Amino acid sequence: MSVAAPPLRESAAPAPLPHVATGFKTILADPPWRFTNRTGKVAPEHRRLDRYSTMTVKEVSALPVADVAAENAHLYLWVPNALLPEGLQVMAAWGFRYVSNVVWAKRRKDGGPDGRGVGFYFRNTTELLLFGVRGRMRTLDPARSMVNMIESRKREHSRKPDEQYDLVEAASPGPYLELFARHGRPRWTVWGDEATDDAAPRGQVSRGYAGGRLEVPHIGPHVRLSPATEEAVGEELRRLYLDGGLSIRELVDASGYSITRVRRLLDISDTPLRERGGPRWVDESDPAS
């Protein structure tokens, strides 16, 4: 007679979801998805790694999200590439219809794709943030000029990029609710095992996964950037121009951007430009200057 394997970790019943009188207009969720291979080394709840507890699709679907959402609301739902059908199932169970998605492109420091991800068929360097709507509600005006992509470096296992908040807040109205949150944030109501200030995330930061600033990323000539990405790249170009002493032509050569794009990004970051043919930047603290 076969004996069922014990659970990897005891699961506690989820706490009640928070409520607001008008219902939450925008909900962001990063469920602890359970994969079929629960004992494999990539499984979040593997005993040796002890990253975090997981939930079945049935358990995630059963959360009464529809009861706390406004009649007209937006949902942003993180889902692994392998569980896209399950993500759509959960979205429907919560009372939202799928409309679009945002792609998180995981980058190395130099802006190239971070190929250290896992996957049985391809090396995953992307993750999907599904966007759903309940009732009828358009995105806010700033979203109409935003691209559906986030480019940033990874940190501890499963942690999503902080750039998600800028994107969501620019595209969707409050009140805001984050489900399965890892930390608090102004203007947001948070819910989850790791949402309290004294909770220590189980996920460990591996070497090379500590996040941090991107170097100037590689961008195609006709690719439009979100305001948050333009601001970040502009700040990096400003640093290279002012602190590093590079000329605009050298910035063009180093980044591969057009002169027009470099000048626009410097303008966004309020960079004071040197006169054409003027003196180069000099470090006055360096006796050799």
Buried (B, 14 or more C-beta within 10 A) or exposed (E): EEEEEEEBEEEEEBEEBEEBEEBBBBBBBBBBBBBEEBEEEBBBBBEEBBBBBBBEBEBBBBBEBEEBBBEBBBBBBBBBBBBEEBBBBBBEBBBBEBEEBBEBBBBBEEBEBBEBBEEEEEEBBBBBBBBBBBEEBEBBEEBEEBBBBBBBBBBBBBBBBBBBBBBBBBBBBBBBBBBBBBBEBEEBBBBBBBBEEEEEBBBEBEEEBEBEEBBBBBBEEEEEBBBBBBBBBBBBBBBBBBEEEBEBEBBBEBBEBEEEBBBBBBEBBEBEEBEEEEEEBEEEEEEEE
